[in-house]
Amino acid sequence: VEREVKKESEEGKKMLKKNNLDDLVSRLTGKSKGITTLSKTEHDWNKFKKNEGIEDELTTYRKNGYIEKMKFLKQTDEKLEEDL
């Protein structure tokens, strides 16, 4: 997955710094950094979501998920306590 980022932006500066550090480490150790299991898994999962067309559905369920419901209930309880 590739995405264009302006090098003047904060994200671009972070990427350049990270790439420079990775490059320096690989030159010092003589080993090139390959893809990690985590980044490969993330790439595969994003590809799967896109191919299956389930990105919107997952976003909807995430928005209506357990954590959001618990947060809502906590906020409701706090408002009720304030009113008392």
ROVO-446912 format. One record per atom (N, C-alpha, C, O, CB): atom name; x, y, z negated; residue number from 1; residue in three letters; chain. Coordinates in Angstrom, 1 decimal. Glycine has a CB too. Example, Ala and Ser with C-alpha at 12.3 -4.5 7.8 and 13.67 -1.06 7.14 Angstrom:
2
REC atom      X      Y      Z   n res chain
REC    N   13.2   -5.7   -7.8   1 ALA     A
REC   CA   12.3   -4.5   -7.8   1 ALA     A
REC    C   13.2   -3.3   -7.8   1 ALA     A
REC    O   14.2   -3.3   -8.5   1 ALA     A
REC   CB   11.3   -4.5   -9.0   1 ALA     A
REC    N   12.8   -2.2   -7.1   2 SER     A
REC   CA   13.7   -1.1   -7.1   2 SER     A
REC    C   12.9    0.0   -7.9   2 SER     A
REC    O   13.4    1.1   -8.0   2 SER     A
REC   CB   14.1   -0.6   -5.7   2 SER     A
END
This chain:
84
REC atom      X      Y      Z   n res chain
REC    N    0.9   -1.2    0.0   1 VAL     A
REC   CA    0.0    0.0    0.0   1 VAL     A
REC    C    0.9    1.2    0.0   1 VAL     A
REC    O    1.8    1.4   -0.8   1 VAL     A
REC   CB   -1.0    0.0   -1.2   1 VAL     A
REC    N    0.7    2.1    0.9   2 GLU     A
REC   CA    1.5    3.3    1.0   2 GLU     A
REC    C    0.6    4.5    1.0   2 GLU     A
REC    O   -0.6    4.5    1.4   2 GLU     A
REC   CB    2.3    3.3    2.3   2 GLU     A
REC    N    1.1    5.6    0.4   3 ARG     A
REC   CA    0.4    6.8    0.3   3 ARG     A
REC    C    1.4    8.0    0.4   3 ARG     A
REC    O    2.5    7.9   -0.1   3 ARG     A
REC   CB   -0.4    6.9   -1.0   3 ARG     A
REC    N    1.0    9.0    1.1   4 GLU     A
REC   CA    1.8   10.2    1.3   4 GLU     A
REC    C    1.7   11.1    0.1   4 GLU     A
REC    O    0.6   11.4   -0.4   4 GLU     A
REC   CB    1.6   10.9    2.6   4 GLU     A
REC    N    2.8   11.5   -0.4   5 VAL     A
REC   CA    2.8   12.5   -1.6   5 VAL     A
REC    C    3.8   13.6   -1.2   5 VAL     A
REC    O    4.9   13.3   -0.8   5 VAL     A
REC   CB    3.2   11.7   -2.9   5 VAL     A
REC    N    3.4   14.8   -1.5   6 LYS     A
REC   CA    4.4   15.9   -1.2   6 LYS     A
REC    C    5.5   15.9   -2.3   6 LYS     A
REC    O    5.2   15.7   -3.5   6 LYS     A
REC   CB    3.6   17.3   -1.2   6 LYS     A
REC    N    6.7   16.0   -1.8   7 LYS     A
REC   CA    7.8   15.9   -2.8   7 LYS     A
REC    C    7.8   17.1   -3.8   7 LYS     A
REC    O    8.5   17.0   -4.8   7 LYS     A
REC   CB    9.1   15.8   -2.1   7 LYS     A
REC    N    7.2   18.2   -3.4   8 GLU     A
REC   CA    7.1   19.3   -4.3   8 GLU     A
REC    C    6.1   19.1   -5.5   8 GLU     A
REC    O    6.2   19.8   -6.5   8 GLU     A
REC   CB    6.8   20.6   -3.6   8 GLU     A
REC    N    5.2   18.2   -5.3   9 SER     A
REC   CA    4.2   18.0   -6.4   9 SER     A
REC    C    4.8   17.2   -7.6   9 SER     A
REC    O    5.9   16.7   -7.5   9 SER     A
REC   CB    3.0   17.1   -5.8   9 SER     A
REC    N    4.1   17.3   -8.7  10 GLU     A
REC   CA    4.6   16.6   -9.9  10 GLU     A
REC    C    4.8   15.1   -9.6  10 GLU     A
REC    O    5.8   14.5  -10.0  10 GLU     A
REC   CB    3.7   16.8  -11.1  10 GLU     A
REC    N    3.8   14.5   -9.0  11 GLU     A
REC   CA    3.9   13.1   -8.7  11 GLU     A
REC    C    5.1   12.8   -7.8  11 GLU     A
REC    O    5.8   11.8   -7.9  11 GLU     A
REC   CB    2.6   12.6   -8.0  11 GLU     A
REC    N    5.3   13.6   -6.8  12 GLY     A
REC   CA    6.5   13.5   -5.9  12 GLY     A
REC    C    7.8   13.6   -6.6  12 GLY     A
REC    O    8.7   12.8   -6.3  12 GLY     A
REC   CB    6.4   14.5   -4.8  12 GLY     A
REC    N    7.9   14.5   -7.5  13 LYS     A
REC   CA    9.1   14.7   -8.3  13 LYS     A
REC    C    9.4   13.5   -9.1  13 LYS     A
REC    O   10.6   13.0   -9.2  13 LYS     A
REC   CB    9.0   16.0   -9.2  13 LYS     A
REC    N    8.3   12.9   -9.7  14 LYS     A
REC   CA    8.5   11.7  -10.6  14 LYS     A
REC    C    9.0   10.6   -9.7  14 LYS     A
REC    O    9.8    9.8  -10.1  14 LYS     A
REC   CB    7.2   11.4  -11.3  14 LYS     A
REC    N    8.4   10.4   -8.5  15 MET     A
REC   CA    8.7    9.3   -7.7  15 MET     A
REC    C   10.2    9.4   -7.2  15 MET     A
REC    O   10.9    8.4   -7.1  15 MET     A
REC   CB    7.8    9.3   -6.5  15 MET     A
REC    N   10.6   10.7   -6.8  16 LEU     A
REC   CA   12.0   10.9   -6.4  16 LEU     A
REC    C   12.9   10.5   -7.5  16 LEU     A
REC    O   14.0    9.9   -7.3  16 LEU     A
REC   CB   12.2   12.3   -5.9  16 LEU     A
REC    N   12.6   11.0   -8.7  17 LYS     A
REC   CA   13.5   10.7   -9.9  17 LYS     A
REC    C   13.6    9.2  -10.1  17 LYS     A
REC    O   14.7    8.7  -10.3  17 LYS     A
REC   CB   13.0   11.4  -11.1  17 LYS     A
REC    N   12.4    8.5  -10.1  18 LYS     A
REC   CA   12.4    7.1  -10.3  18 LYS     A
REC    C   13.2    6.4   -9.2  18 LYS     A
REC    O   14.0    5.5   -9.5  18 LYS     A
REC   CB   11.0    6.6  -10.4  18 LYS     A
REC    N   13.0    6.8   -8.0  19 ASN     A
REC   CA   13.7    6.1   -6.9  19 ASN     A
REC    C   15.2    6.4   -7.0  19 ASN     A
REC    O   16.0    5.5   -6.7  19 ASN     A
REC   CB   13.2    6.7   -5.5  19 ASN     A
REC    N   15.6    7.6   -7.4  20 ASN     A
REC   CA   17.0    7.9   -7.6  20 ASN     A
REC    C   17.6    7.0   -8.6  20 ASN     A
REC    O   18.7    6.5   -8.5  20 ASN     A
REC   CB   17.2    9.4   -7.9  20 ASN     A
REC    N   16.9    6.8   -9.8  21 LEU     A
REC   CA   17.4    6.0  -10.9  21 LEU     A
REC    C   17.5    4.6  -10.4  21 LEU     A
REC    O   18.5    3.9  -10.7  21 LEU     A
REC   CB   16.5    6.2  -12.1  21 LEU     A
REC    N   16.5    4.1   -9.7  22 ASP     A
REC   CA   16.5    2.7   -9.3  22 ASP     A
REC    C   17.7    2.5   -8.3  22 ASP     A
REC    O   18.3    1.5   -8.3  22 ASP     A
REC   CB   15.2    2.3   -8.6  22 ASP     A
REC    N   17.9    3.5   -7.4  23 ASP     A
REC   CA   19.0    3.4   -6.5  23 ASP     A
REC    C   20.3    3.4   -7.2  23 ASP     A
REC    O   21.2    2.6   -6.9  23 ASP     A
REC   CB   18.9    4.6   -5.5  23 ASP     A
REC    N   20.4    4.2   -8.2  24 LEU     A
REC   CA   21.7    4.3   -9.0  24 LEU     A
REC    C   22.0    2.9   -9.7  24 LEU     A
REC    O   23.1    2.4   -9.7  24 LEU     A
REC   CB   21.6    5.4  -10.0  24 LEU     A
REC    N   21.0    2.4  -10.3  25 VAL     A
REC   CA   21.1    1.1  -11.0  25 VAL     A
REC    C   21.5    0.0  -10.1  25 VAL     A
REC    O   22.4   -0.8  -10.3  25 VAL     A
REC   CB   19.8    0.8  -11.8  25 VAL     A
REC    N   20.8    0.0   -8.9  26 SER     A
REC   CA   21.1   -1.1   -7.9  26 SER     A
REC    C   22.6   -0.9   -7.4  26 SER     A
REC    O   23.2   -1.9   -7.1  26 SER     A
REC   CB   20.1   -1.1   -6.8  26 SER     A
REC    N   23.0    0.3   -7.2  27 ARG     A
REC   CA   24.4    0.5   -6.8  27 ARG     A
REC    C   25.4    0.1   -7.8  27 ARG     A
REC    O   26.5   -0.5   -7.5  27 ARG     A
REC   CB   24.6    1.9   -6.3  27 ARG     A
REC    N   25.1    0.4   -9.1  28 LEU     A
REC   CA   26.0    0.1  -10.2  28 LEU     A
REC    C   26.1   -1.4  -10.5  28 LEU     A
REC    O   27.2   -2.0  -10.7  28 LEU     A
REC   CB   25.6    0.8  -11.4  28 LEU     A
REC    N   24.9   -2.1  -10.4  29 THR     A
REC   CA   24.9   -3.5  -10.7  29 THR     A
REC    C   25.1   -4.4   -9.5  29 THR     A
REC    O   25.5   -5.6   -9.6  29 THR     A
REC   CB   23.6   -3.9  -11.3  29 THR     A
REC    N   25.0   -3.8   -8.3  30 GLY     A
REC   CA   25.2   -4.6   -7.1  30 GLY     A
REC    C   23.9   -5.5   -6.8  30 GLY     A
REC    O   24.0   -6.3   -5.8  30 GLY     A
REC   CB   26.4   -5.5   -7.2  30 GLY     A
REC    N   22.9   -5.2   -7.5  31 LYS     A
REC   CA   21.6   -6.0   -7.3  31 LYS     A
REC    C   20.5   -5.0   -6.8  31 LYS     A
REC    O   20.4   -3.9   -7.4  31 LYS     A
REC   CB   21.2   -6.8   -8.5  31 LYS     A
REC    N   19.8   -5.5   -5.8  32 SER     A
REC   CA   18.7   -4.6   -5.4  32 SER     A
REC    C   17.4   -5.0   -6.2  32 SER     A
REC    O   17.3   -6.2   -6.5  32 SER     A
REC   CB   18.4   -4.7   -3.9  32 SER     A
REC    N   16.6   -4.1   -6.5  33 LYS     A
REC   CA   15.4   -4.4   -7.3  33 LYS     A
REC    C   14.3   -4.9   -6.4  33 LYS     A
REC    O   13.9   -4.2   -5.4  33 LYS     A
REC   CB   15.0   -3.1   -8.1  33 LYS     A
REC    N   13.8   -6.1   -6.6  34 GLY     A
REC   CA   12.8   -6.6   -5.9  34 GLY     A
REC    C   11.4   -6.2   -6.4  34 GLY     A
REC    O   11.3   -5.5   -7.4  34 GLY     A
REC   CB   12.9   -8.1   -5.8  34 GLY     A
REC    N   10.4   -6.8   -5.9  35 ILE     A
REC   CA    9.1   -6.5   -6.3  35 ILE     A
REC    C    8.8   -7.3   -7.6  35 ILE     A
REC    O    9.2   -8.4   -7.7  35 ILE     A
REC   CB    8.0   -6.8   -5.3  35 ILE     A
REC    N    8.2   -6.7   -8.6  36 THR     A
REC   CA    7.9   -7.3   -9.9  36 THR     A
REC    C    6.6   -8.1   -9.7  36 THR     A
REC    O    5.8   -7.8   -8.9  36 THR     A
REC   CB    7.8   -6.3  -11.0  36 THR     A
REC    N    6.4   -9.0  -10.6  37 THR     A
REC   CA    5.2   -9.8  -10.7  37 THR     A
REC    C    4.0   -8.9  -10.9  37 THR     A
REC    O    2.9   -9.1  -10.3  37 THR     A
REC   CB    5.2  -10.9  -11.7  37 THR     A
REC    N    4.1   -7.9  -11.8  38 LEU     A
REC   CA    3.0   -7.0  -12.1  38 LEU     A
REC    C    2.7   -6.2  -10.9  38 LEU     A
REC    O    1.5   -6.0  -10.6  38 LEU     A
REC   CB    3.4   -6.1  -13.2  38 LEU     A
REC    N    3.7   -5.6  -10.2  39 SER     A
REC   CA    3.3   -4.8   -9.0  39 SER     A
REC    C    2.8   -5.6   -7.9  39 SER     A
REC    O    1.9   -5.2   -7.1  39 SER     A
REC   CB    4.6   -4.0   -8.5  39 SER     A
REC    N    3.2   -6.9   -7.7  40 LYS     A
REC   CA    2.7   -7.8   -6.7  40 LYS     A
REC    C    1.2   -8.1   -7.0  40 LYS     A
REC    O    0.4   -8.1   -6.1  40 LYS     A
REC   CB    3.5   -9.1   -6.6  40 LYS     A
REC    N    0.9   -8.4   -8.3  41 THR     A
REC   CA   -0.4   -8.7   -8.7  41 THR     A
REC    C   -1.3   -7.5   -8.5  41 THR     A
REC    O   -2.5   -7.7   -8.0  41 THR     A
REC   CB   -0.4   -9.1  -10.2  41 THR     A
REC    N   -0.9   -6.3   -8.8  42 GLU     A
REC   CA   -1.7   -5.1   -8.6  42 GLU     A
REC    C   -2.0   -4.9   -7.2  42 GLU     A
REC    O   -3.1   -4.6   -6.8  42 GLU     A
REC   CB   -0.9   -3.9   -9.2  42 GLU     A
REC    N   -1.0   -5.1   -6.3  43 HIS     A
REC   CA   -1.1   -4.9   -4.9  43 HIS     A
REC    C   -2.2   -6.0   -4.4  43 HIS     A
REC    O   -3.1   -5.6   -3.6  43 HIS     A
REC   CB    0.2   -5.1   -4.2  43 HIS     A
REC    N   -2.0   -7.2   -4.8  44 ASP     A
REC   CA   -2.9   -8.3   -4.3  44 ASP     A
REC    C   -4.4   -8.0   -4.8  44 ASP     A
REC    O   -5.3   -8.2   -4.0  44 ASP     A
REC   CB   -2.5   -9.6   -4.9  44 ASP     A
REC    N   -4.5   -7.5   -6.0  45 TRP     A
REC   CA   -5.9   -7.2   -6.6  45 TRP     A
REC    C   -6.5   -6.1   -5.8  45 TRP     A
REC    O   -7.7   -6.2   -5.4  45 TRP     A
REC   CB   -5.8   -6.9   -8.1  45 TRP     A
REC    N   -5.7   -5.0   -5.5  46 ASN     A
REC   CA   -6.3   -3.9   -4.8  46 ASN     A
REC    C   -6.7   -4.3   -3.3  46 ASN     A
REC    O   -7.7   -3.9   -2.8  46 ASN     A
REC   CB   -5.3   -2.7   -4.7  46 ASN     A
REC    N   -5.8   -5.2   -2.7  47 LYS     A
REC   CA   -6.1   -5.7   -1.4  47 LYS     A
REC    C   -7.4   -6.5   -1.4  47 LYS     A
REC    O   -8.3   -6.4   -0.5  47 LYS     A
REC   CB   -4.9   -6.5   -0.9  47 LYS     A
REC    N   -7.5   -7.4   -2.4  48 PHE     A
REC   CA   -8.7   -8.2   -2.5  48 PHE     A
REC    C  -10.0   -7.4   -2.7  48 PHE     A
REC    O  -11.0   -7.6   -2.0  48 PHE     A
REC   CB   -8.6   -9.2   -3.7  48 PHE     A
REC    N   -9.9   -6.4   -3.6  49 LYS     A
REC   CA  -11.1   -5.5   -3.8  49 LYS     A
REC    C  -11.5   -4.8   -2.5  49 LYS     A
REC    O  -12.7   -4.7   -2.2  49 LYS     A
REC   CB  -10.8   -4.4   -4.9  49 LYS     A
REC    N  -10.5   -4.3   -1.8  50 LYS     A
REC   CA  -10.8   -3.6   -0.5  50 LYS     A
REC    C  -11.4   -4.6    0.5  50 LYS     A
REC    O  -12.4   -4.3    1.2  50 LYS     A
REC   CB   -9.5   -3.0    0.0  50 LYS     A
REC    N  -10.8   -5.8    0.7  51 ASN     A
REC   CA  -11.3   -6.7    1.6  51 ASN     A
REC    C  -12.7   -7.2    1.3  51 ASN     A
REC    O  -13.5   -7.5    2.2  51 ASN     A
REC   CB  -10.3   -7.9    1.7  51 ASN     A
REC    N  -13.0   -7.4    0.1  52 GLU     A
REC   CA  -14.3   -7.9   -0.3  52 GLU     A
REC    C  -15.3   -6.8   -0.4  52 GLU     A
REC    O  -16.5   -7.1   -0.5  52 GLU     A
REC   CB  -14.2   -8.6   -1.7  52 GLU     A
REC    N  -14.9   -5.6   -0.4  53 GLY     A
REC   CA  -15.8   -4.4   -0.5  53 GLY     A
REC    C  -16.5   -4.3   -1.9  53 GLY     A
REC    O  -17.6   -3.9   -2.0  53 GLY     A
REC   CB  -16.9   -4.6    0.6  53 GLY     A
REC    N  -15.8   -4.6   -2.9  54 ILE     A
REC   CA  -16.4   -4.6   -4.3  54 ILE     A
REC    C  -15.8   -3.5   -5.1  54 ILE     A
REC    O  -16.1   -3.5   -6.3  54 ILE     A
REC   CB  -16.1   -5.9   -4.9  54 ILE     A
REC    N  -15.1   -2.6   -4.6  55 GLU     A
REC   CA  -14.6   -1.5   -5.4  55 GLU     A
REC    C  -15.7   -0.6   -6.0  55 GLU     A
REC    O  -15.6   -0.3   -7.2  55 GLU     A
REC   CB  -13.7   -0.5   -4.5  55 GLU     A
REC    N  -16.7   -0.3   -5.3  56 ASP     A
REC   CA  -17.8    0.5   -5.8  56 ASP     A
REC    C  -18.5   -0.2   -6.9  56 ASP     A
REC    O  -18.9    0.3   -8.0  56 ASP     A
REC   CB  -18.8    0.9   -4.7  56 ASP     A
REC    N  -18.8   -1.5   -6.7  57 GLU     A
REC   CA  -19.5   -2.4   -7.7  57 GLU     A
REC    C  -18.7   -2.4   -9.0  57 GLU     A
REC    O  -19.2   -2.3  -10.1  57 GLU     A
REC   CB  -19.7   -3.8   -7.1  57 GLU     A
REC    N  -17.3   -2.6   -8.9  58 LEU     A
REC   CA  -16.5   -2.7  -10.1  58 LEU     A
REC    C  -16.5   -1.4  -10.8  58 LEU     A
REC    O  -16.5   -1.3  -12.0  58 LEU     A
REC   CB  -15.1   -3.1   -9.7  58 LEU     A
REC    N  -16.5   -0.3  -10.1  59 THR     A
REC   CA  -16.5    1.1  -10.7  59 THR     A
REC    C  -17.8    1.3  -11.4  59 THR     A
REC    O  -17.8    1.8  -12.6  59 THR     A
REC   CB  -16.3    2.2   -9.6  59 THR     A
REC    N  -18.9    0.8  -10.9  60 THR     A
REC   CA  -20.2    0.9  -11.5  60 THR     A
REC    C  -20.2    0.1  -12.8  60 THR     A
REC    O  -20.7    0.6  -13.8  60 THR     A
REC   CB  -21.3    0.5  -10.6  60 THR     A
REC    N  -19.8   -1.1  -12.7  61 TYR     A
REC   CA  -19.8   -2.0  -13.9  61 TYR     A
REC    C  -18.8   -1.4  -15.0  61 TYR     A
REC    O  -19.1   -1.5  -16.2  61 TYR     A
REC   CB  -19.4   -3.4  -13.6  61 TYR     A
REC    N  -17.7   -0.9  -14.5  62 ARG     A
REC   CA  -16.8   -0.3  -15.5  62 ARG     A
REC    C  -17.4    0.9  -16.2  62 ARG     A
REC    O  -17.2    1.1  -17.4  62 ARG     A
REC   CB  -15.5    0.1  -14.8  62 ARG     A
REC    N  -18.1    1.7  -15.5  63 LYS     A
REC   CA  -18.8    2.8  -16.1  63 LYS     A
REC    C  -19.9    2.4  -17.0  63 LYS     A
REC    O  -20.1    3.1  -18.0  63 LYS     A
REC   CB  -19.4    3.7  -15.0  63 LYS     A
REC    N  -20.5    1.3  -16.7  64 ASN     A
REC   CA  -21.6    0.8  -17.6  64 ASN     A
REC    C  -21.2   -0.3  -18.5  64 ASN     A
REC    O  -22.0   -1.1  -19.0  64 ASN     A
REC   CB  -22.8    0.3  -16.7  64 ASN     A
REC    N  -19.9   -0.3  -18.8  65 GLY     A
REC   CA  -19.3   -1.4  -19.6  65 GLY     A
REC    C  -19.4   -1.2  -21.0  65 GLY     A
REC    O  -20.0   -0.2  -21.5  65 GLY     A
REC   CB  -17.9   -1.5  -19.2  65 GLY     A
REC    N  -18.9   -2.2  -21.7  66 TYR     A
REC   CA  -19.0   -2.3  -23.2  66 TYR     A
REC    C  -18.4   -1.1  -23.9  66 TYR     A
REC    O  -19.0   -0.5  -24.8  66 TYR     A
REC   CB  -18.3   -3.5  -23.7  66 TYR     A
REC    N  -17.2   -0.7  -23.5  67 ILE     A
REC   CA  -16.5    0.4  -24.1  67 ILE     A
REC    C  -17.3    1.7  -24.0  67 ILE     A
REC    O  -17.4    2.5  -25.0  67 ILE     A
REC   CB  -15.1    0.6  -23.5  67 ILE     A
REC    N  -17.9    2.0  -22.9  68 GLU     A
REC   CA  -18.6    3.2  -22.7  68 GLU     A
REC    C  -19.9    3.2  -23.5  68 GLU     A
REC    O  -20.3    4.2  -24.1  68 GLU     A
REC   CB  -19.0    3.4  -21.2  68 GLU     A
REC    N  -20.5    2.0  -23.6  69 LYS     A
REC   CA  -21.7    1.9  -24.5  69 LYS     A
REC    C  -21.4    2.1  -25.9  69 LYS     A
REC    O  -22.2    2.8  -26.6  69 LYS     A
REC   CB  -22.4    0.5  -24.3  69 LYS     A
REC    N  -20.3    1.5  -26.4  70 MET     A
REC   CA  -19.9    1.7  -27.8  70 MET     A
REC    C  -19.6    3.2  -28.1  70 MET     A
REC    O  -19.9    3.7  -29.1  70 MET     A
REC   CB  -18.7    0.8  -28.1  70 MET     A
REC    N  -18.9    3.8  -27.1  71 LYS     A
REC   CA  -18.6    5.2  -27.3  71 LYS     A
REC    C  -19.9    6.1  -27.4  71 LYS     A
REC    O  -20.0    7.0  -28.2  71 LYS     A
REC   CB  -17.7    5.7  -26.1  71 LYS     A
REC    N  -20.9    5.7  -26.5  72 PHE     A
REC   CA  -22.1    6.4  -26.6  72 PHE     A
REC    C  -22.8    6.2  -27.9  72 PHE     A
REC    O  -23.3    7.2  -28.5  72 PHE     A
REC   CB  -23.0    5.9  -25.4  72 PHE     A
REC    N  -22.9    5.0  -28.4  73 LEU     A
REC   CA  -23.5    4.7  -29.7  73 LEU     A
REC    C  -22.8    5.5  -30.8  73 LEU     A
REC    O  -23.5    6.0  -31.7  73 LEU     A
REC   CB  -23.5    3.2  -29.9  73 LEU     A
REC    N  -21.5    5.5  -30.8  74 LYS     A
REC   CA  -20.7    6.2  -31.8  74 LYS     A
REC    C  -21.1    7.7  -31.8  74 LYS     A
REC    O  -21.3    8.3  -32.8  74 LYS     A
REC   CB  -19.2    6.0  -31.6  74 LYS     A
REC    N  -21.1    8.3  -30.6  75 GLN     A
REC   CA  -21.5    9.7  -30.4  75 GLN     A
REC    C  -22.9   10.0  -30.9  75 GLN     A
REC    O  -23.1   11.0  -31.6  75 GLN     A
REC   CB  -21.3   10.2  -29.0  75 GLN     A
REC    N  -23.8    9.1  -30.7  76 THR     A
REC   CA  -25.2    9.2  -31.1  76 THR     A
REC    C  -25.2    9.2  -32.6  76 THR     A
REC    O  -25.9   10.0  -33.2  76 THR     A
REC   CB  -26.0    8.1  -30.5  76 THR     A
REC    N  -24.5    8.2  -33.2  77 ASP     A
REC   CA  -24.5    8.2  -34.7  77 ASP     A
REC    C  -23.9    9.4  -35.3  77 ASP     A
REC    O  -24.4    9.9  -36.3  77 ASP     A
REC   CB  -23.7    7.0  -35.1  77 ASP     A
REC    N  -22.9   10.0  -34.7  78 GLU     A
REC   CA  -22.3   11.2  -35.2  78 GLU     A
REC    C  -23.2   12.4  -35.1  78 GLU     A
REC    O  -23.3   13.2  -36.1  78 GLU     A
REC   CB  -21.0   11.5  -34.5  78 GLU     A
REC    N  -24.0   12.4  -34.0  79 LYS     A
REC   CA  -24.9   13.5  -33.9  79 LYS     A
REC    C  -26.1   13.4  -34.9  79 LYS     A
REC    O  -26.5   14.4  -35.5  79 LYS     A
REC   CB  -25.5   13.6  -32.5  79 LYS     A
REC    N  -26.5   12.2  -35.2  80 LEU     A
REC   CA  -27.5   11.9  -36.2  80 LEU     A
REC    C  -27.1   12.3  -37.6  80 LEU     A
REC    O  -27.8   12.9  -38.3  80 LEU     A
REC   CB  -28.0   10.5  -36.2  80 LEU     A
REC    N  -25.8   12.0  -37.9  81 GLU     A
REC   CA  -25.3   12.4  -39.2  81 GLU     A
REC    C  -25.1   13.9  -39.3  81 GLU     A
REC    O  -25.4   14.4  -40.4  81 GLU     A
REC   CB  -23.9   11.7  -39.3  81 GLU     A
REC    N  -24.8   14.6  -38.2  82 GLU     A
REC   CA  -24.7   16.1  -38.3  82 GLU     A
REC    C  -26.1   16.7  -38.5  82 GLU     A
REC    O  -26.2   17.7  -39.2  82 GLU     A
REC   CB  -24.2   16.6  -36.9  82 GLU     A
REC    N  -27.1   16.1  -38.0  83 ASP     A
REC   CA  -28.5   16.6  -38.1  83 ASP     A
REC    C  -29.0   16.4  -39.6  83 ASP     A
REC    O  -29.9   17.1  -40.0  83 ASP     A
REC   CB  -29.4   16.0  -37.1  83 ASP     A
REC    N  -28.5   15.4  -40.3  84 LEU     A
REC   CA  -29.0   15.2  -41.6  84 LEU     A
REC    C  -28.4   16.1  -42.6  84 LEU     A
REC    O  -28.7   16.0  -43.8  84 LEU     A
REC   CB  -28.7   13.8  -42.0  84 LEU     A
END
